[in-house]
C-alpha cells in the first residue's frame, strides 16, 4: 500500500532538515533537499513498519489503552 505524507524541509546553515508532522519521530537531515526527502521516506517506512509489527504482534500479555493529558 502506498500513502502520501507532507514533509516540511528547511535550510539551516549548510544542511537541510526535514520532518513529517503526521508521523511522530520522522526527522532527518541532508546536504540536499533530495537527500532529505529520501531519508524521510526511509524513516517513515521504518516507523510505520515497526508500529504495524507492534500492533499485530501477539505477546500474550494484556494491553491497556488510556488517555493521558500533557501540558505544553
mmCIF file as Biopython writes it, N, C-alpha, C and O atoms, coordinates in Angstrom:
data_model
#
loop_
_atom_site.group_PDB
_atom_site.id
_atom_site.type_symbol
_atom_site.label_atom_id
_atom_site.label_alt_id
_atom_site.label_comp_id
_atom_site.label_asym_id
_atom_site.label_entity_id
_atom_site.label_seq_id
_atom_site.pdbx_PDB_ins_code
_atom_site.Cartn_x
_atom_site.Cartn_y
_atom_site.Cartn_z
_atom_site.occupancy
_atom_site.B_iso_or_equiv
_atom_site.auth_seq_id
_atom_site.auth_asym_id
_atom_site.pdbx_PDB_model_num
ATOM 1   N N  . UNK A ? 1  ? 0.839  -1.170  0.000  1.0 0.0 1  A 1 
ATOM 2   C CA . UNK A ? 1  ? 0.000  0.000   0.000  1.0 0.0 1  A 1 
ATOM 3   C C  . UNK A ? 1  ? 0.892  1.244   0.000  1.0 0.0 1  A 1 
ATOM 4   O O  . UNK A ? 1  ? 1.906  1.293   0.696  1.0 0.0 1  A 1 
ATOM 5   N N  . UNK A ? 2  ? 0.512  2.210   -0.761 1.0 0.0 2  A 1 
ATOM 6   C CA . UNK A ? 2  ? 1.270  3.465   -0.828 1.0 0.0 2  A 1 
ATOM 7   C C  . UNK A ? 2  ? 0.460  4.577   -0.185 1.0 0.0 2  A 1 
ATOM 8   O O  . UNK A ? 2  ? -0.737 4.710   -0.441 1.0 0.0 2  A 1 
ATOM 9   N N  . UNK A ? 3  ? 1.114  5.376   0.654  1.0 0.0 3  A 1 
ATOM 10  C CA . UNK A ? 3  ? 0.473  6.521   1.295  1.0 0.0 3  A 1 
ATOM 11  C C  . UNK A ? 3  ? 1.296  7.763   0.999  1.0 0.0 3  A 1 
ATOM 12  O O  . UNK A ? 3  ? 2.489  7.674   0.709  1.0 0.0 3  A 1 
ATOM 13  N N  . UNK A ? 4  ? 0.665  8.900   1.073  1.0 0.0 4  A 1 
ATOM 14  C CA . UNK A ? 4  ? 1.338  10.175  0.812  1.0 0.0 4  A 1 
ATOM 15  C C  . UNK A ? 4  ? 1.335  11.005  2.089  1.0 0.0 4  A 1 
ATOM 16  O O  . UNK A ? 4  ? 0.312  11.119  2.763  1.0 0.0 4  A 1 
ATOM 17  N N  . UNK A ? 5  ? 2.481  11.579  2.414  1.0 0.0 5  A 1 
ATOM 18  C CA . UNK A ? 5  ? 2.631  12.439  3.574  1.0 0.0 5  A 1 
ATOM 19  C C  . UNK A ? 5  ? 3.267  13.752  3.136  1.0 0.0 5  A 1 
ATOM 20  O O  . UNK A ? 5  ? 3.969  13.807  2.126  1.0 0.0 5  A 1 
ATOM 21  N N  . UNK A ? 6  ? 3.018  14.796  3.896  1.0 0.0 6  A 1 
ATOM 22  C CA . UNK A ? 6  ? 3.638  16.089  3.603  1.0 0.0 6  A 1 
ATOM 23  C C  . UNK A ? 6  ? 4.857  16.276  4.493  1.0 0.0 6  A 1 
ATOM 24  O O  . UNK A ? 6  ? 4.765  16.185  5.717  1.0 0.0 6  A 1 
ATOM 25  N N  . UNK A ? 7  ? 5.987  16.536  3.874  1.0 0.0 7  A 1 
ATOM 26  C CA . UNK A ? 7  ? 7.226  16.783  4.598  1.0 0.0 7  A 1 
ATOM 27  C C  . UNK A ? 7  ? 7.493  18.284  4.636  1.0 0.0 7  A 1 
ATOM 28  O O  . UNK A ? 7  ? 7.234  18.998  3.667  1.0 0.0 7  A 1 
ATOM 29  N N  . UNK A ? 8  ? 8.006  18.743  5.751  1.0 0.0 8  A 1 
ATOM 30  C CA . UNK A ? 8  ? 8.458  20.124  5.888  1.0 0.0 8  A 1 
ATOM 31  C C  . UNK A ? 8  ? 9.979  20.096  5.873  1.0 0.0 8  A 1 
ATOM 32  O O  . UNK A ? 8  ? 10.604 19.344  6.620  1.0 0.0 8  A 1 
ATOM 33  N N  . UNK A ? 9  ? 10.561 20.912  5.025  1.0 0.0 9  A 1 
ATOM 34  C CA . UNK A ? 9  ? 12.024 20.951  4.888  1.0 0.0 9  A 1 
ATOM 35  C C  . UNK A ? 9  ? 12.477 22.403  5.008  1.0 0.0 9  A 1 
ATOM 36  O O  . UNK A ? 9  ? 11.899 23.307  4.404  1.0 0.0 9  A 1 
ATOM 37  N N  . UNK A ? 10 ? 13.513 22.597  5.793  1.0 0.0 10 A 1 
ATOM 38  C CA . UNK A ? 10 ? 14.053 23.955  5.922  1.0 0.0 10 A 1 
ATOM 39  C C  . UNK A ? 10 ? 15.570 23.911  5.864  1.0 0.0 10 A 1 
ATOM 40  O O  . UNK A ? 10 ? 16.198 22.926  6.252  1.0 0.0 10 A 1 
ATOM 41  N N  . UNK A ? 11 ? 16.138 24.992  5.375  1.0 0.0 11 A 1 
ATOM 42  C CA . UNK A ? 11 ? 17.596 25.098  5.260  1.0 0.0 11 A 1 
ATOM 43  C C  . UNK A ? 11 ? 18.129 25.735  6.533  1.0 0.0 11 A 1 
ATOM 44  O O  . UNK A ? 11 ? 17.670 26.794  6.960  1.0 0.0 11 A 1 
ATOM 45  N N  . UNK A ? 12 ? 19.109 25.064  7.130  1.0 0.0 12 A 1 
ATOM 46  C CA . UNK A ? 12 ? 19.788 25.607  8.308  1.0 0.0 12 A 1 
ATOM 47  C C  . UNK A ? 12 ? 21.284 25.510  8.067  1.0 0.0 12 A 1 
ATOM 48  O O  . UNK A ? 12 ? 21.860 24.422  8.028  1.0 0.0 12 A 1 
ATOM 49  N N  . UNK A ? 13 ? 21.887 26.655  7.908  1.0 0.0 13 A 1 
ATOM 50  C CA . UNK A ? 13 ? 23.319 26.723  7.584  1.0 0.0 13 A 1 
ATOM 51  C C  . UNK A ? 13 ? 23.587 25.917  6.311  1.0 0.0 13 A 1 
ATOM 52  O O  . UNK A ? 13 ? 23.015 26.211  5.261  1.0 0.0 13 A 1 
ATOM 53  N N  . UNK A ? 14 ? 24.452 24.905  6.398  1.0 0.0 14 A 1 
ATOM 54  C CA . UNK A ? 14 ? 24.803 24.125  5.205  1.0 0.0 14 A 1 
ATOM 55  C C  . UNK A ? 14 ? 23.942 22.874  5.041  1.0 0.0 14 A 1 
ATOM 56  O O  . UNK A ? 14 ? 24.118 22.123  4.081  1.0 0.0 14 A 1 
ATOM 57  N N  . UNK A ? 15 ? 23.026 22.649  5.960  1.0 0.0 15 A 1 
ATOM 58  C CA . UNK A ? 15 ? 22.212 21.437  5.942  1.0 0.0 15 A 1 
ATOM 59  C C  . UNK A ? 15 ? 20.741 21.767  5.726  1.0 0.0 15 A 1 
ATOM 60  O O  . UNK A ? 15 ? 20.277 22.868  6.023  1.0 0.0 15 A 1 
ATOM 61  N N  . UNK A ? 16 ? 20.031 20.792  5.206  1.0 0.0 16 A 1 
ATOM 62  C CA . UNK A ? 16 ? 18.577 20.840  5.155  1.0 0.0 16 A 1 
ATOM 63  C C  . UNK A ? 16 ? 18.078 19.874  6.222  1.0 0.0 16 A 1 
ATOM 64  O O  . UNK A ? 16 ? 18.612 18.775  6.376  1.0 0.0 16 A 1 
ATOM 65  N N  . UNK A ? 17 ? 17.052 20.291  6.957  1.0 0.0 17 A 1 
ATOM 66  C CA . UNK A ? 17 ? 16.434 19.386  7.909  1.0 0.0 17 A 1 
ATOM 67  C C  . UNK A ? 17 ? 14.976 19.219  7.517  1.0 0.0 17 A 1 
ATOM 68  O O  . UNK A ? 17 ? 14.367 20.124  6.946  1.0 0.0 17 A 1 
ATOM 69  N N  . UNK A ? 18 ? 14.427 18.063  7.826  1.0 0.0 18 A 1 
ATOM 70  C CA . UNK A ? 18 ? 13.048 17.814  7.447  1.0 0.0 18 A 1 
ATOM 71  C C  . UNK A ? 18 ? 12.338 16.932  8.452  1.0 0.0 18 A 1 
ATOM 72  O O  . UNK A ? 18 ? 12.965 16.192  9.210  1.0 0.0 18 A 1 
ATOM 73  N N  . UNK A ? 19 ? 11.013 17.025  8.444  1.0 0.0 19 A 1 
ATOM 74  C CA . UNK A ? 19 ? 10.202 16.213  9.332  1.0 0.0 19 A 1 
ATOM 75  C C  . UNK A ? 19 ? 8.821  16.012  8.717  1.0 0.0 19 A 1 
ATOM 76  O O  . UNK A ? 19 ? 8.415  16.732  7.805  1.0 0.0 19 A 1 
ATOM 77  N N  . UNK A ? 20 ? 8.118  15.026  9.235  1.0 0.0 20 A 1 
ATOM 78  C CA . UNK A ? 20 ? 6.758  14.717  8.794  1.0 0.0 20 A 1 
ATOM 79  C C  . UNK A ? 20 ? 5.867  14.813  10.028 1.0 0.0 20 A 1 
ATOM 80  O O  . UNK A ? 20 ? 5.941  13.965  10.917 1.0 0.0 20 A 1 
ATOM 81  N N  . UNK A ? 21 ? 5.029  15.839  10.083 1.0 0.0 21 A 1 
ATOM 82  C CA . UNK A ? 21 ? 4.182  16.074  11.252 1.0 0.0 21 A 1 
ATOM 83  C C  . UNK A ? 21 ? 3.264  14.891  11.562 1.0 0.0 21 A 1 
ATOM 84  O O  . UNK A ? 21 ? 3.005  14.592  12.728 1.0 0.0 21 A 1 
ATOM 85  N N  . UNK A ? 22 ? 2.778  14.226  10.527 1.0 0.0 22 A 1 
ATOM 86  C CA . UNK A ? 22 ? 1.810  13.140  10.724 1.0 0.0 22 A 1 
ATOM 87  C C  . UNK A ? 22 ? 2.439  11.873  11.299 1.0 0.0 22 A 1 
ATOM 88  O O  . UNK A ? 22 ? 1.727  10.968  11.733 1.0 0.0 22 A 1 
ATOM 89  N N  . UNK A ? 23 ? 3.770  11.807  11.303 1.0 0.0 23 A 1 
ATOM 90  C CA . UNK A ? 23 ? 4.464  10.623  11.807 1.0 0.0 23 A 1 
ATOM 91  C C  . UNK A ? 23 ? 5.458  11.070  12.875 1.0 0.0 23 A 1 
ATOM 92  O O  . UNK A ? 23 ? 6.585  11.446  12.556 1.0 0.0 23 A 1 
ATOM 93  N N  . UNK A ? 24 ? 5.046  11.031  14.140 1.0 0.0 24 A 1 
ATOM 94  C CA . UNK A ? 24 ? 5.963  11.454  15.204 1.0 0.0 24 A 1 
ATOM 95  C C  . UNK A ? 24 ? 7.280  10.676  15.154 1.0 0.0 24 A 1 
ATOM 96  O O  . UNK A ? 24 ? 7.296  9.452   15.023 1.0 0.0 24 A 1 
ATOM 97  N N  . UNK A ? 25 ? 8.360  11.405  15.261 1.0 0.0 25 A 1 
ATOM 98  C CA . UNK A ? 25 ? 9.680  10.791  15.236 1.0 0.0 25 A 1 
ATOM 99  C C  . UNK A ? 25 ? 10.322 10.742  13.866 1.0 0.0 25 A 1 
ATOM 100 O O  . UNK A ? 25 ? 11.477 10.336  13.739 1.0 0.0 25 A 1 
ATOM 101 N N  . UNK A ? 26 ? 9.593  11.150  12.838 1.0 0.0 26 A 1 
ATOM 102 C CA . UNK A ? 26 ? 10.136 11.122  11.480 1.0 0.0 26 A 1 
ATOM 103 C C  . UNK A ? 26 ? 10.863 12.442  11.206 1.0 0.0 26 A 1 
ATOM 104 O O  . UNK A ? 26 ? 10.271 13.416  10.741 1.0 0.0 26 A 1 
ATOM 105 N N  . UNK A ? 27 ? 12.142 12.440  11.503 1.0 0.0 27 A 1 
ATOM 106 C CA . UNK A ? 27 ? 13.017 13.587  11.278 1.0 0.0 27 A 1 
ATOM 107 C C  . UNK A ? 27 ? 14.222 13.118  10.483 1.0 0.0 27 A 1 
ATOM 108 O O  . UNK A ? 27 ? 14.596 11.947  10.555 1.0 0.0 27 A 1 
ATOM 109 N N  . UNK A ? 28 ? 14.828 14.017  9.730  1.0 0.0 28 A 1 
ATOM 110 C CA . UNK A ? 28 ? 16.058 13.667  9.030  1.0 0.0 28 A 1 
ATOM 111 C C  . UNK A ? 28 ? 16.782 14.937  8.616  1.0 0.0 28 A 1 
ATOM 112 O O  . UNK A ? 28 ? 16.293 16.051  8.805  1.0 0.0 28 A 1 
ATOM 113 N N  . UNK A ? 29 ? 17.947 14.737  8.052  1.0 0.0 29 A 1 
ATOM 114 C CA . UNK A ? 29 ? 18.727 15.853  7.534  1.0 0.0 29 A 1 
ATOM 115 C C  . UNK A ? 29 ? 19.487 15.386  6.305  1.0 0.0 29 A 1 
ATOM 116 O O  . UNK A ? 29 ? 19.601 14.188  6.045  1.0 0.0 29 A 1 
ATOM 117 N N  . UNK A ? 30 ? 19.999 16.336  5.561  1.0 0.0 30 A 1 
ATOM 118 C CA . UNK A ? 30 ? 20.780 16.006  4.378  1.0 0.0 30 A 1 
ATOM 119 C C  . UNK A ? 30 ? 21.413 17.249  3.813  1.0 0.0 30 A 1 
ATOM 120 O O  . UNK A ? 30 ? 21.080 18.369  4.200  1.0 0.0 30 A 1 
ATOM 121 N N  . UNK A ? 31 ? 22.331 17.039  2.893  1.0 0.0 31 A 1 
ATOM 122 C CA . UNK A ? 31 ? 23.009 18.175  2.262  1.0 0.0 31 A 1 
ATOM 123 C C  . UNK A ? 31 ? 22.207 18.748  1.108  1.0 0.0 31 A 1 
ATOM 124 O O  . UNK A ? 31 ? 22.468 19.863  0.655  1.0 0.0 31 A 1 
ATOM 125 N N  . UNK A ? 32 ? 21.217 17.976  0.626  1.0 0.0 32 A 1 
ATOM 126 C CA . UNK A ? 32 ? 20.337 18.458  -0.444 1.0 0.0 32 A 1 
ATOM 127 C C  . UNK A ? 32 ? 18.887 18.151  -0.064 1.0 0.0 32 A 1 
ATOM 128 O O  . UNK A ? 32 ? 18.623 17.310  0.794  1.0 0.0 32 A 1 
ATOM 129 N N  . UNK A ? 33 ? 17.964 18.841  -0.711 1.0 0.0 33 A 1 
ATOM 130 C CA . UNK A ? 33 ? 16.547 18.580  -0.482 1.0 0.0 33 A 1 
ATOM 131 C C  . UNK A ? 33 ? 16.217 17.142  -0.879 1.0 0.0 33 A 1 
ATOM 132 O O  . UNK A ? 33 ? 15.467 16.456  -0.183 1.0 0.0 33 A 1 
ATOM 133 N N  . UNK A ? 34 ? 16.774 16.695  -1.989 1.0 0.0 34 A 1 
ATOM 134 C CA . UNK A ? 34 ? 16.525 15.325  -2.443 1.0 0.0 34 A 1 
ATOM 135 C C  . UNK A ? 34 ? 16.980 14.306  -1.400 1.0 0.0 34 A 1 
ATOM 136 O O  . UNK A ? 34 ? 16.284 13.327  -1.136 1.0 0.0 34 A 1 
ATOM 137 N N  . UNK A ? 35 ? 18.155 14.543  -0.810 1.0 0.0 35 A 1 
ATOM 138 C CA . UNK A ? 35 ? 18.670 13.622  0.203  1.0 0.0 35 A 1 
ATOM 139 C C  . UNK A ? 35 ? 17.749 13.583  1.420  1.0 0.0 35 A 1 
ATOM 140 O O  . UNK A ? 35 ? 17.491 12.508  1.962  1.0 0.0 35 A 1 
ATOM 141 N N  . UNK A ? 36 ? 17.253 14.734  1.854  1.0 0.0 36 A 1 
ATOM 142 C CA . UNK A ? 36 ? 16.324 14.779  2.991  1.0 0.0 36 A 1 
ATOM 143 C C  . UNK A ? 36 ? 15.050 14.013  2.650  1.0 0.0 36 A 1 
ATOM 144 O O  . UNK A ? 36 ? 14.556 13.239  3.470  1.0 0.0 36 A 1 
ATOM 145 N N  . UNK A ? 37 ? 14.514 14.222  1.446  1.0 0.0 37 A 1 
ATOM 146 C CA . UNK A ? 37 ? 13.292 13.517  1.042  1.0 0.0 37 A 1 
ATOM 147 C C  . UNK A ? 37 ? 13.507 12.007  1.067  1.0 0.0 37 A 1 
ATOM 148 O O  . UNK A ? 37 ? 12.662 11.272  1.578  1.0 0.0 37 A 1 
ATOM 149 N N  . UNK A ? 38 ? 14.616 11.543  0.529  1.0 0.0 38 A 1 
ATOM 150 C CA . UNK A ? 38 ? 14.908 10.110  0.508  1.0 0.0 38 A 1 
ATOM 151 C C  . UNK A ? 38 ? 15.052 9.579   1.934  1.0 0.0 38 A 1 
ATOM 152 O O  . UNK A ? 38 ? 14.546 8.502   2.250  1.0 0.0 38 A 1 
ATOM 153 N N  . UNK A ? 39 ? 15.737 10.326  2.789  1.0 0.0 39 A 1 
ATOM 154 C CA . UNK A ? 39 ? 15.905 9.910   4.178  1.0 0.0 39 A 1 
ATOM 155 C C  . UNK A ? 39 ? 14.570 9.870   4.918  1.0 0.0 39 A 1 
ATOM 156 O O  . UNK A ? 39 ? 14.334 8.977   5.731  1.0 0.0 39 A 1 
ATOM 157 N N  . UNK A ? 40 ? 13.700 10.835  4.636  1.0 0.0 40 A 1 
ATOM 158 C CA . UNK A ? 40 ? 12.393 10.858  5.285  1.0 0.0 40 A 1 
ATOM 159 C C  . UNK A ? 40 ? 11.525 9.687   4.842  1.0 0.0 40 A 1 
ATOM 160 O O  . UNK A ? 40 ? 10.791 9.116   5.649  1.0 0.0 40 A 1 
ATOM 161 N N  . UNK A ? 41 ? 11.605 9.330   3.571  1.0 0.0 41 A 1 
ATOM 162 C CA . UNK A ? 41 ? 10.856 8.166   3.083  1.0 0.0 41 A 1 
ATOM 163 C C  . UNK A ? 41 ? 11.281 6.931   3.880  1.0 0.0 41 A 1 
ATOM 164 O O  . UNK A ? 41 ? 10.440 6.159   4.342  1.0 0.0 41 A 1 
ATOM 165 N N  . UNK A ? 42 ? 12.585 6.756   4.032  1.0 0.0 42 A 1 
ATOM 166 C CA . UNK A ? 42 ? 13.098 5.605   4.774  1.0 0.0 42 A 1 
ATOM 167 C C  . UNK A ? 42 ? 12.669 5.660   6.243  1.0 0.0 42 A 1 
ATOM 168 O O  . UNK A ? 42 ? 12.270 4.643   6.810  1.0 0.0 42 A 1 
ATOM 169 N N  . UNK A ? 43 ? 12.749 6.836   6.857  1.0 0.0 43 A 1 
ATOM 170 C CA . UNK A ? 43 ? 12.370 6.979   8.262  1.0 0.0 43 A 1 
ATOM 171 C C  . UNK A ? 43 ? 10.894 6.653   8.465  1.0 0.0 43 A 1 
ATOM 172 O O  . UNK A ? 43 ? 10.542 5.929   9.397  1.0 0.0 43 A 1 
ATOM 173 N N  . UNK A ? 44 ? 10.031 7.178   7.604  1.0 0.0 44 A 1 
ATOM 174 C CA . UNK A ? 44 ? 8.593  6.926   7.725  1.0 0.0 44 A 1 
ATOM 175 C C  . UNK A ? 44 ? 8.298  5.441   7.520  1.0 0.0 44 A 1 
ATOM 176 O O  . UNK A ? 44 ? 7.507  4.856   8.260  1.0 0.0 44 A 1 
ATOM 177 N N  . UNK A ? 45 ? 8.927  4.834   6.524  1.0 0.0 45 A 1 
ATOM 178 C CA . UNK A ? 45 ? 8.722  3.399   6.287  1.0 0.0 45 A 1 
ATOM 179 C C  . UNK A ? 45 ? 9.088  2.592   7.524  1.0 0.0 45 A 1 
ATOM 180 O O  . UNK A ? 45 ? 8.325  1.722   7.945  1.0 0.0 45 A 1 
ATOM 181 N N  . UNK A ? 46 ? 10.241 2.869   8.107  1.0 0.0 46 A 1 
ATOM 182 C CA . UNK A ? 46 ? 10.688 2.120   9.281  1.0 0.0 46 A 1 
ATOM 183 C C  . UNK A ? 46 ? 9.760  2.319   10.475 1.0 0.0 46 A 1 
ATOM 184 O O  . UNK A ? 46 ? 9.442  1.364   11.183 1.0 0.0 46 A 1 
ATOM 185 N N  . UNK A ? 47 ? 9.331  3.546   10.696 1.0 0.0 47 A 1 
ATOM 186 C CA . UNK A ? 47 ? 8.431  3.832   11.812 1.0 0.0 47 A 1 
ATOM 187 C C  . UNK A ? 47 ? 7.102  3.115   11.623 1.0 0.0 47 A 1 
ATOM 188 O O  . UNK A ? 47 ? 6.605  2.480   12.553 1.0 0.0 47 A 1 
ATOM 189 N N  . UNK A ? 48 ? 6.520  3.209   10.428 1.0 0.0 48 A 1 
ATOM 190 C CA . UNK A ? 48 ? 5.217  2.580   10.188 1.0 0.0 48 A 1 
ATOM 191 C C  . UNK A ? 48 ? 5.312  1.058   10.240 1.0 0.0 48 A 1 
ATOM 192 O O  . UNK A ? 48 ? 4.402  0.402   10.746 1.0 0.0 48 A 1 
ATOM 193 N N  . UNK A ? 49 ? 6.398  0.490   9.723  1.0 0.0 49 A 1 
ATOM 194 C CA . UNK A ? 49 ? 6.579  -0.965  9.793  1.0 0.0 49 A 1 
ATOM 195 C C  . UNK A ? 49 ? 6.688  -1.421  11.246 1.0 0.0 49 A 1 
ATOM 196 O O  . UNK A ? 49 ? 6.101  -2.433  11.628 1.0 0.0 49 A 1 
ATOM 197 N N  . UNK A ? 50 ? 7.433  -0.682  12.044 1.0 0.0 50 A 1 
ATOM 198 C CA . UNK A ? 50 ? 7.594  -1.031  13.449 1.0 0.0 50 A 1 
ATOM 199 C C  . UNK A ? 50 ? 6.272  -0.918  14.195 1.0 0.0 50 A 1 
ATOM 200 O O  . UNK A ? 50 ? 5.931  -1.793  14.991 1.0 0.0 50 A 1 
ATOM 201 N N  . UNK A ? 51 ? 5.524  0.157   13.943 1.0 0.0 51 A 1 
ATOM 202 C CA . UNK A ? 51 ? 4.223  0.318   14.582 1.0 0.0 51 A 1 
ATOM 203 C C  . UNK A ? 51 ? 3.289  -0.825  14.205 1.0 0.0 51 A 1 
ATOM 204 O O  . UNK A ? 51 ? 2.572  -1.351  15.055 1.0 0.0 51 A 1 
ATOM 205 N N  . UNK A ? 52 ? 3.298  -1.205  12.942 1.0 0.0 52 A 1 
ATOM 206 C CA . UNK A ? 52 ? 2.444  -2.297  12.475 1.0 0.0 52 A 1 
ATOM 207 C C  . UNK A ? 52 ? 2.824  -3.607  13.166 1.0 0.0 52 A 1 
ATOM 208 O O  . UNK A ? 52 ? 1.950  -4.355  13.605 1.0 0.0 52 A 1 
ATOM 209 N N  . UNK A ? 53 ? 4.118  -3.883  13.263 1.0 0.0 53 A 1 
ATOM 210 C CA . UNK A ? 53 ? 4.576  -5.107  13.932 1.0 0.0 53 A 1 
ATOM 211 C C  . UNK A ? 53 ? 4.162  -5.115  15.395 1.0 0.0 53 A 1 
ATOM 212 O O  . UNK A ? 53 ? 3.694  -6.134  15.902 1.0 0.0 53 A 1 
ATOM 213 N N  . UNK A ? 54 ? 4.331  -3.990  16.074 1.0 0.0 54 A 1 
ATOM 214 C CA . UNK A ? 54 ? 3.967  -3.919  17.485 1.0 0.0 54 A 1 
ATOM 215 C C  . UNK A ? 54 ? 2.462  -4.058  17.691 1.0 0.0 54 A 1 
ATOM 216 O O  . UNK A ? 54 ? 2.018  -4.653  18.673 1.0 0.0 54 A 1 
ATOM 217 N N  . UNK A ? 55 ? 1.677  -3.509  16.763 1.0 0.0 55 A 1 
ATOM 218 C CA . UNK A ? 55 ? 0.221  -3.571  16.883 1.0 0.0 55 A 1 
ATOM 219 C C  . UNK A ? 55 ? -0.347 -4.941  16.553 1.0 0.0 55 A 1 
ATOM 220 O O  . UNK A ? 55 ? -1.435 -5.281  17.019 1.0 0.0 55 A 1 
ATOM 221 N N  . UNK A ? 56 ? 0.361  -5.733  15.763 1.0 0.0 56 A 1 
ATOM 222 C CA . UNK A ? 56 ? -0.169 -7.034  15.352 1.0 0.0 56 A 1 
ATOM 223 C C  . UNK A ? 56 ? 0.506  -8.198  16.063 1.0 0.0 56 A 1 
ATOM 224 O O  . UNK A ? 56 ? 0.039  -9.333  15.970 1.0 0.0 56 A 1 
ATOM 225 N N  . UNK A ? 57 ? 1.588  -7.933  16.767 1.0 0.0 57 A 1 
ATOM 226 C CA . UNK A ? 57 ? 2.329  -8.985  17.454 1.0 0.0 57 A 1 
ATOM 227 C C  . UNK A ? 57 ? 1.535  -9.475  18.662 1.0 0.0 57 A 1 
ATOM 228 O O  . UNK A ? 57 ? 1.084  -8.675  19.482 1.0 0.0 57 A 1 
ATOM 229 N N  . UNK A ? 58 ? 1.369  -10.786 18.769 1.0 0.0 58 A 1 
ATOM 230 C CA . UNK A ? 58 ? 0.672  -11.361 19.909 1.0 0.0 58 A 1 
ATOM 231 C C  . UNK A ? 58 ? 1.701  -11.730 20.961 1.0 0.0 58 A 1 
ATOM 232 O O  . UNK A ? 58 ? 2.397  -12.737 20.833 1.0 0.0 58 A 1 
ATOM 233 N N  . UNK A ? 59 ? 1.797  -10.920 21.992 1.0 0.0 59 A 1 
ATOM 234 C CA . UNK A ? 59 ? 2.787  -11.157 23.036 1.0 0.0 59 A 1 
ATOM 235 C C  . UNK A ? 59 ? 2.215  -11.984 24.177 1.0 0.0 59 A 1 
ATOM 236 O O  . UNK A ? 59 ? 2.948  -12.389 25.079 1.0 0.0 59 A 1 
ATOM 237 N N  . UNK A ? 60 ? 0.916  -12.237 24.144 1.0 0.0 60 A 1 
ATOM 238 C CA . UNK A ? 60 ? 0.294  -12.996 25.210 1.0 0.0 60 A 1 
ATOM 239 C C  . UNK A ? 60 ? 0.025  -12.183 26.460 1.0 0.0 60 A 1 
ATOM 240 O O  . UNK A ? 60 ? -0.406 -12.726 27.477 1.0 0.0 60 A 1 
ATOM 241 N N  . UNK A ? 61 ? 0.278  -10.882 26.391 1.0 0.0 61 A 1 
ATOM 242 C CA . UNK A ? 61 ? 0.038  -10.028 27.547 1.0 0.0 61 A 1 
ATOM 243 C C  . UNK A ? 61 ? -1.168 -9.141  27.292 1.0 0.0 61 A 1 
ATOM 244 O O  . UNK A ? 61 ? -1.562 -8.922  26.147 1.0 0.0 61 A 1 
ATOM 245 N N  . UNK A ? 62 ? -1.745 -8.640  28.359 1.0 0.0 62 A 1 
ATOM 246 C CA . UNK A ? 62 ? -2.895 -7.749  28.245 1.0 0.0 62 A 1 
ATOM 247 C C  . UNK A ? 62 ? -2.407 -6.337  27.955 1.0 0.0 62 A 1 
ATOM 248 O O  . UNK A ? 62 ? -1.490 -5.841  28.609 1.0 0.0 62 A 1 
ATOM 249 N N  . UNK A ? 63 ? -3.015 -5.704  26.983 1.0 0.0 63 A 1 
ATOM 250 C CA . UNK A ? 63 ? -2.669 -4.323  26.632 1.0 0.0 63 A 1 
ATOM 251 C C  . UNK A ? 63 ? -3.712 -3.377  27.202 1.0 0.0 63 A 1 
ATOM 252 O O  . UNK A ? 63 ? -4.903 -3.686  27.211 1.0 0.0 63 A 1 
ATOM 253 N N  . UNK A ? 64 ? -3.267 -2.241  27.672 1.0 0.0 64 A 1 
ATOM 254 C CA . UNK A ? 64 ? -4.155 -1.219  28.201 1.0 0.0 64 A 1 
ATOM 255 C C  . UNK A ? 64 ? -3.971 0.050   27.391 1.0 0.0 64 A 1 
ATOM 256 O O  . UNK A ? 64 ? -2.846 0.476   27.132 1.0 0.0 64 A 1 
ATOM 257 N N  . UNK A ? 65 ? -5.066 0.642   26.998 1.0 0.0 65 A 1 
ATOM 258 C CA . UNK A ? 65 ? -5.009 1.921   26.289 1.0 0.0 65 A 1 
ATOM 259 C C  . UNK A ? 65 ? -5.713 2.948   27.159 1.0 0.0 65 A 1 
ATOM 260 O O  . UNK A ? 65 ? -6.891 2.799   27.486 1.0 0.0 65 A 1 
ATOM 261 N N  . UNK A ? 66 ? -4.996 3.972   27.524 1.0 0.0 66 A 1 
ATOM 262 C CA . UNK A ? 66 ? -5.509 5.020   28.396 1.0 0.0 66 A 1 
ATOM 263 C C  . UNK A ? 66 ? -5.200 6.371   27.786 1.0 0.0 66 A 1 
ATOM 264 O O  . UNK A ? 66 ? -4.163 6.554   27.149 1.0 0.0 66 A 1 
ATOM 265 N N  . UNK A ? 67 ? -6.094 7.304   27.979 1.0 0.0 67 A 1 
ATOM 266 C CA . UNK A ? 67 ? -5.841 8.674   27.538 1.0 0.0 67 A 1 
ATOM 267 C C  . UNK A ? 67 ? -5.029 9.373   28.625 1.0 0.0 67 A 1 
ATOM 268 O O  . UNK A ? 67 ? -5.269 9.172   29.816 1.0 0.0 67 A 1 
ATOM 269 N N  . UNK A ? 68 ? -4.082 10.180  28.213 1.0 0.0 68 A 1 
ATOM 270 C CA . UNK A ? 68 ? -3.269 10.952  29.135 1.0 0.0 68 A 1 
ATOM 271 C C  . UNK A ? 68 ? -3.319 12.418  28.748 1.0 0.0 68 A 1 
ATOM 272 O O  . UNK A ? 68 ? -3.535 12.744  27.581 1.0 0.0 68 A 1 
ATOM 273 N N  . UNK A ? 69 ? -3.125 13.293  29.698 1.0 0.0 69 A 1 
ATOM 274 C CA . UNK A ? 69 ? -3.099 14.734  29.438 1.0 0.0 69 A 1 
ATOM 275 C C  . UNK A ? 69 ? -1.682 15.233  29.622 1.0 0.0 69 A 1 
ATOM 276 O O  . UNK A ? 69 ? -0.981 14.850  30.558 1.0 0.0 69 A 1 
ATOM 277 N N  . UNK A ? 70 ? -1.278 16.096  28.708 1.0 0.0 70 A 1 
ATOM 278 C CA . UNK A ? 70 ? 0.054  16.687  28.771 1.0 0.0 70 A 1 
ATOM 279 C C  . UNK A ? 70 ? -0.081 18.184  28.588 1.0 0.0 70 A 1 
ATOM 280 O O  . UNK A ? 70 ? -0.717 18.636  27.636 1.0 0.0 70 A 1 
ATOM 281 N N  . UNK A ? 71 ? 0.507  18.960  29.487 1.0 0.0 71 A 1 
ATOM 282 C CA . UNK A ? 71 ? 0.524  20.405  29.331 1.0 0.0 71 A 1 
ATOM 283 C C  . UNK A ? 71 ? 1.772  20.797  28.562 1.0 0.0 71 A 1 
ATOM 284 O O  . UNK A ? 71 ? 2.875  20.336  28.856 1.0 0.0 71 A 1 
ATOM 285 N N  . UNK A ? 72 ? 1.578  21.655  27.577 1.0 0.0 72 A 1 
ATOM 286 C CA . UNK A ? 72 ? 2.695  22.082  26.752 1.0 0.0 72 A 1 
ATOM 287 C C  . UNK A ? 72 ? 2.884  23.580  26.895 1.0 0.0 72 A 1 
ATOM 288 O O  . UNK A ? 72 ? 3.782  24.150  26.276 1.0 0.0 72 A 1 
#
